[in-house]
Amino acid sequence: MSENGTFLPVRRRLSIVRAALGMTKAAAAEKLGVDPTILTRWESGSHPIPDVRMAQIKEVFGVDLEDERWERHKFLALPAIKNT
């Protein structure tokens, strides 16, 4: 739940994490090996994020977007992007 008691969608969480890491959509898409338009679709909610990509996002960004405790993390110190 967010601070106002509403659920924060996974697509919004992805945008927040990307921005917190200082990454453009193009840079994040490159790191994930997808076209930037795909990332845009995920963040807009027009296309769901496939499970295999959710696992990849967790591995690359070090953040589980589906974790029920997500809002409690506050992202004060996000892990560095792993070099692959």
N, C-alpha and C positions, 0 to 999 in steps of 0.2 A: 504494500500500500504506500501511496505517496503521503506527504504530510497532510494533505487535505482529505485523506481517507479513500481516494480513488486509486485503482490499479494503474500502474504505469506500463503501457504496452511495450512488448519486447522491441518493436521497431524504434520506439523513442529511446529505449535504453541503449540501443546500438548507436544512435546519433549522439547521445550524451557521452558514451565511452570514447567514440571516435574524436569528438571535439575536445574532451578532457586530455586526450593523448596528443592534441595539437595536429591531428592528421586531416588532410583534405580527403574528400571522397575518393579522388583519384589515387592518392597514396594508400588509403586503406584497402581499396579494391585491388590494387597491385599486390599488396601484402597477402591478400586472401586469394589471389589468382583468379579474380572475376573482372568482368567489364564494369566500369564505373556506373553504367546505366542499371546494372543488376543491383548494385549497392543502393542506388537511388530508389529503385523499386522496393527494396526491402525496407528502407527507412521511411518511405511514404506509406507503406502498408498495402500497396497495390499488388504485391506478390509476397507470399509467406516465405520465411527463411527455411530452407530444407534442413532436416535434422543433421545431415552430414556437415552442412555449413555451420550450424550452431556449434557442433563439436569443434570445428576448425576455428571459429571465432573464440571459443574458450581457450583453445591451445595458443593461438596467435596473440590475443589480447590479454589472456590471463584472467578473464572475467566470464562467469557463467550468467548469461542474460536471463536464464530461466530460474535462477535461484530465488526462492520465495523471500529470502532475507535480503534481496538486492538493495532495497532502499536504505537498509541499515549500514551498508558498506560506506556510503557517503563519498567514496572515491577520493579520499584525502591523499592517498599515495598509491596511484595505479602502478602495477608492475610495468617494467620497461617492455617494449615490443621485442620479442625474441628474434634473433637473427636466424634465418633458415637458409 
